[in-house]
Amino acid sequence: MIPGTGIPFRRLLLRSLRSVEMNVHIVLDPVRLSLSVPQAFAMLVWRRPAAIFTTGGYVALPVLMAATVLRIPVVMWDGNVVPGRSVRATARLAGCLAVAFEATCETLVRGPRPCFVTGTPIRDRRGVTRAEARTALGIPATDRLILIFGGSQAVRRFNSAVAEGLPRLIERARVIHVTGDAGYDEAIAARAALPEQMRGRYRPEPFLAEEMTLALAAADLVVGRAGSSTLAEVAAFGLPMVVVPYPHAAGHQRRNAEEMVRAGAARLVEDAAFDAEALLAGAAILDDRQSHDEMAAAARAIARPGAAHAVADLVLAAAERRAYPDAAHVEAASRGAAG
């Protein structure tokens, strides 16, 4: 994706070290790592960056090792309540940490390095109103809208629940359903099987890029996974959520989801329990105006729509070799009151 934007891009020899099978990569990965360290060192000597921003992970290790030798300041950001092993392994090489959840600091911080709660940087939601979004998507002002998307992980679970419950679901609300490429044809067939007068209430899409902002702005309820970016965007738009955490990846998404539930902004459904009946039960949030409004208010209360500004302030401070902003400034910036 990056080369097409015109942004200069260099790839290290190292790949993500996630091999669990006994194959040739068991031997090649350590070789790639050892070769990537001088490769990263040469890149940094040539480019002489004022600062480095990273989200951690094994592929960042050679760069951060080289940065330590060259005394280049590093800001690391992580978006999960429970950081992964690779993030924990590389966090010690960063001079400043930024996180989406306060609890993450307790796991990552070793020694005197600062750790700031910035939230998760998200796409710019300014300049789009609910009314404009609904007009652009053809959603009547008086109709309720459910946005359903499962991301790239195990989206089949979502598609099956929608397919089974679709006739009853669209009686309750209009639905925008992001199916993924593999589920799109089946969703189109399910739409065609609906009574003609009801088909306009169901809009399957294989993927939403720029239109995702419109869909979020227009929605009344979101059904989705618990990735950091998803939760941050849903909160920024003040939307109640039925959150179905991806059950693998060391359970990171479940801990993320629990934060939303604890704040009163979401209802959690376990992946194994998510079916048509669970989807319809979640959609019933729309029928309880008081509960819906309370969940929406809770989402807005935890939102940090200015997270990108807050993280940028930290990176600029590192690049200019000055003191990092204080916690109050970062808090205000992340909430959108500064930056």
C-alpha positions as a printed Julia matrix, in Angstrom:
339×3 Matrix{Float64}:
   0.0     0.0    0.0
   2.76    2.44   0.91
   4.68    2.71  -2.39
   1.52    3.78  -4.18
   1.23    6.84  -1.95
   4.61    8.19  -3.01
   6.02    7.84   0.52
   9.63    6.55   0.42
   9.67    2.94   1.54
  12.49    0.54   2.41
  12.02   -3.07   3.43
  14.3    -4.95   5.81
  15.39   -8.51   5.14
  13.67   -9.54   8.38
  10.1   -10.79   8.22
   7.63  -11.19  11.05
   8.99  -13.91  13.34
   5.82  -15.91  13.83
   6.87  -19.29  12.52
   5.51  -22.14  14.62
   6.06  -24.96  12.14
   9.35  -26.77  11.71
  10.39  -25.44   8.32
  13.21  -23.62   6.61
  12.3   -20.33   8.32
  13.42  -21.73  11.67
  16.94  -21.46  10.26
  16.46  -18.44   8.0
  14.79  -16.12  10.52
  17.84  -15.76  12.81
  19.97  -15.19   9.7
  17.59  -12.5    8.46
  17.64  -10.84  11.89
  21.43  -10.77  12.03
  21.62   -9.31   8.52
  18.88   -6.76   9.17
  20.75   -5.08  12.02
  23.6    -3.73   9.85
  21.06   -3.03   7.11
  19.01   -0.88   9.51
  22.18    0.74  10.86
  23.24    1.75   7.33
  19.77    3.17   6.6
  19.79    5.28   9.75
  23.32    6.54   9.17
  22.34    7.51   5.61
  19.0     9.12   6.48
  19.91   10.55   9.89
  16.32   10.75  11.19
  15.63   13.17  14.02
  13.36   10.58  15.7
  11.81    7.18  15.13
   8.17    6.25  15.64
   7.32    2.56  15.95
   4.49    0.27  16.94
   7.01   -2.34  18.06
   7.09   -5.92  16.89
   9.93   -8.13  15.74
  10.45   -6.29  12.46
  11.22   -3.13  14.44
  13.95   -4.79  16.46
  16.91   -4.16  14.09
  15.92   -0.5   13.66
  15.59    0.08  17.39
  18.87   -1.68  18.11
  20.6     0.56  15.57
  18.81    3.64  16.94
  20.12    2.86  20.43
  23.72    2.84  19.18
  23.2     6.03  17.18
  21.32    7.73  20.06
  18.27    8.45  17.94
  15.19    8.99  20.17
  12.38    6.47  19.79
   8.66    6.85  20.52
   6.68    3.59  20.62
   2.89    3.31  20.49
   0.77    0.24  21.33
  -2.99   -0.09  21.09
  -3.87   -3.16  23.15
  -4.61   -3.42  26.84
  -2.29   -6.43  26.93
   0.69   -5.83  24.62
   1.99   -8.76  22.62
   5.28  -10.49  23.33
   7.07   -8.73  20.5
   5.96   -5.3   21.78
   7.06   -6.14  25.31
  10.42   -7.29  23.96
  11.06   -4.09  22.01
   9.53   -1.55  24.43
  12.71   -1.39  26.47
  14.45    0.14  23.43
  12.05    3.1   23.3
  12.63    6.32  25.2
   8.94    7.21  25.36
   5.82    5.05  25.3
   2.33    5.98  24.12
  -0.62    3.66  24.68
  -4.34    3.43  24.06
  -5.23    2.13  27.53
  -3.86    3.19  30.91
  -3.38   -0.41  32.05
  -0.83   -0.96  29.27
   1.66    1.37  30.96
   1.82   -0.95  33.96
   2.91   -3.81  31.69
   5.38   -1.97  29.48
   7.14    0.51  31.73
  10.43   -0.59  33.2
  12.56    2.17  34.68
  12.05    5.93  34.43
  10.82    6.21  30.84
   7.55    8.18  30.41
   4.33    6.49  29.34
   1.38    8.54  28.06
  -2.22    7.54  27.44
  -2.97    8.97  24.0
  -5.7     6.7   22.7
  -5.55    5.22  19.2
  -4.91    7.47  16.2
  -7.86    7.23  13.81
  -8.99    8.7   10.51
 -10.11   12.32  10.6
 -13.82   12.47  11.36
 -14.11   16.24  11.05
 -16.05   17.71   8.16
 -18.72   14.98   8.01
 -22.04   15.35   9.79
 -24.61   12.68  10.45
 -27.09   14.34   8.09
 -24.53   14.63   5.29
 -23.4    11.04   5.76
 -26.95    9.74   5.58
 -27.65   11.76   2.46
 -24.5    10.41   0.8
 -25.42    6.81   1.69
 -29.11    7.18   0.88
 -30.28    6.51   4.45
 -33.51    8.29   5.43
 -33.16   10.56   8.46
 -35.8     8.68  10.43
 -34.51    5.14   9.85
 -32.19    3.38  12.26
 -28.93    1.99  10.86
 -26.75   -0.9   12.06
 -23.18   -1.14  10.78
 -21.74   -4.67  10.9
 -18.12   -5.43  10.14
 -15.74   -8.08  11.4
 -12.46   -6.83  10.05
 -10.16   -9.29   8.36
 -10.23  -11.83  11.19
 -12.86  -14.58  11.19
 -15.43  -12.47   9.36
 -17.26  -15.66   8.42
 -18.81  -15.77  11.9
 -20.43  -12.39  11.26
 -21.56  -13.3    7.76
 -23.28  -16.47   8.97
 -25.13  -14.63  11.73
 -26.34  -11.95   9.32
 -27.43  -14.48   6.7
 -29.49  -16.45   9.22
 -31.1   -13.47  10.87
 -31.38  -11.1    7.9
 -35.19  -11.12   7.32
 -35.84  -10.33  11.0
 -32.91   -7.93  11.29
 -34.01   -5.6    8.49
 -37.46   -5.33  10.01
 -35.74   -3.64  12.95
 -33.26   -1.41  11.09
 -31.37   -0.78   7.9
 -28.09   -2.65   7.7
 -24.71   -1.92   6.14
 -22.75   -5.17   6.22
 -19.05   -5.39   5.35
 -18.68   -8.99   4.18
 -15.1    -9.28   2.96
 -14.45  -10.48  -0.57
 -15.17  -14.13   0.22
 -18.64  -13.46   1.64
 -19.86  -10.81  -0.77
 -21.48  -13.05  -3.4
 -23.46  -14.95  -0.76
 -24.63  -11.67   0.78
 -25.79  -10.41  -2.62
 -27.71  -13.66  -3.1
 -29.3   -13.26   0.35
 -30.32   -9.73  -0.56
 -31.9   -10.93  -3.8
 -33.94  -13.47  -1.84
 -35.57  -10.74   0.25
 -38.95   -9.3   -0.7
 -38.36   -6.59  -3.28
 -39.62   -3.8   -1.03
 -37.12   -4.8    1.69
 -33.95   -5.16  -0.38
 -33.06   -1.49  -0.06
 -32.76   -1.93   3.7
 -29.75   -4.24   3.34
 -26.5    -3.05   1.81
 -23.66   -5.57   1.68
 -20.2    -4.28   0.8
 -17.03   -6.33   0.34
 -14.96   -3.54   1.84
 -15.34    0.07   2.92
 -12.44    2.48   2.54
 -13.28    6.17   2.51
 -16.97    5.35   2.94
 -16.28    3.83   6.36
 -16.27    7.33   7.84
 -19.67    7.98   6.29
 -21.01    4.67   7.56
 -19.84    5.39  11.11
 -21.23    8.91  11.04
 -24.6     7.62   9.81
 -24.91    4.59  12.12
 -26.94    4.14  15.3
 -25.29    0.89  16.4
 -22.1    -0.98  15.49
 -21.48   -4.72  15.62
 -17.79   -5.54  15.32
 -14.54   -6.9   16.64
 -12.39   -5.39  19.38
  -9.33   -4.19  17.52
  -7.91   -0.98  18.91
  -8.74    1.1   15.82
 -12.3    -0.21  15.64
 -13.02    0.62  19.28
 -11.43    4.06  18.95
 -13.46    5.0   15.89
 -16.72    3.72  17.34
 -16.12    5.72  20.51
 -15.17    8.85  18.57
 -18.54    8.76  16.82
 -20.35    8.14  20.11
 -21.87    4.83  19.03
 -23.13    1.97  21.19
 -21.51   -1.31  20.24
 -22.06   -5.03  20.3
 -18.47   -6.2   20.52
 -17.43   -9.72  19.57
 -13.72  -10.09  20.38
 -11.59  -12.23  18.11
 -10.88  -15.28  20.29
  -7.29  -15.9   19.24
  -4.12  -13.74  19.24
  -3.56  -14.42  22.96
  -6.94  -12.95  23.88
  -5.82   -9.35  23.32
  -9.16   -8.32  21.84
 -11.12   -9.61  24.8
  -9.24   -7.36  27.18
  -9.8    -4.43  24.81
 -13.52   -5.24  24.67
 -13.78   -5.46  28.45
 -12.61   -1.85  28.71
 -15.51   -0.74  26.5
 -17.97   -2.85  28.47
 -16.63   -1.54  31.79
 -17.17    2.01  30.55
 -20.8     1.18  29.69
 -20.33    1.74  25.95
 -20.64   -1.85  24.72
 -22.16   -5.27  25.26
 -19.83   -8.22  24.86
 -20.76  -11.42  23.05
 -18.23  -14.25  22.96
 -17.24  -15.36  19.49
 -18.53  -18.9   20.02
 -21.92  -17.54  21.11
 -22.35  -15.07  18.27
 -25.14  -16.24  15.97
 -28.34  -14.83  14.5
 -30.11  -14.8   17.87
 -27.21  -12.99  19.54
 -27.17  -10.46  16.69
 -30.89   -9.81  17.03
 -30.58   -9.5   20.81
 -27.86   -6.92  20.27
 -29.98   -5.03  17.79
 -32.63   -4.71  20.5
 -30.46   -1.93  21.97
 -32.14    0.27  19.36
 -35.53   -0.4   20.94
 -34.49    0.93  24.37
 -33.95    4.65  23.87
 -32.63    5.28  27.37
 -30.12    2.42  27.23
 -29.01    3.47  23.75
 -28.47    7.08  24.82
 -26.56    6.03  27.95
 -24.25    3.78  25.93
 -23.69    6.53  23.36
 -22.79    9.0   26.11
 -20.4     6.47  27.65
 -18.69    6.01  24.27
 -18.21    9.74  23.86
 -16.81    9.98  27.4
 -13.95    7.57  26.66
 -13.25    8.79  23.13
  -9.88   10.28  22.26
 -10.42   11.69  18.75
  -7.26   13.78  19.05
  -4.99   10.77  19.61
  -3.03   11.43  16.41
  -2.25   14.98  17.61
  -1.18   13.69  21.01
   1.18   11.11  19.51
   2.55   13.68  17.05
   3.34   16.04  19.94
   5.46   13.3   21.52
   7.28   12.49  18.29
   8.04   16.16  17.62
   9.33   16.63  21.16
  11.64   13.65  20.65
  12.81   14.95  17.26
  13.57   18.39  18.67
  15.35   16.93  21.73
  13.16   18.82  24.15
  11.18   17.71  27.18
   8.08   15.68  26.47
   4.75   17.45  27.09
   3.27   16.86  30.5
   0.49   14.35  31.02
  -2.17   17.07  31.22
  -1.22   18.41  27.78
  -1.28   14.93  26.24
  -4.64   14.23  27.86
  -6.11   17.46  26.48
  -4.66   16.85  23.03
  -6.01   13.31  22.89
  -9.46   14.48  23.89
  -9.36   17.04  21.1
  -8.9    20.11  23.32
  -5.35   20.85  22.17
  -3.06   20.22  19.22
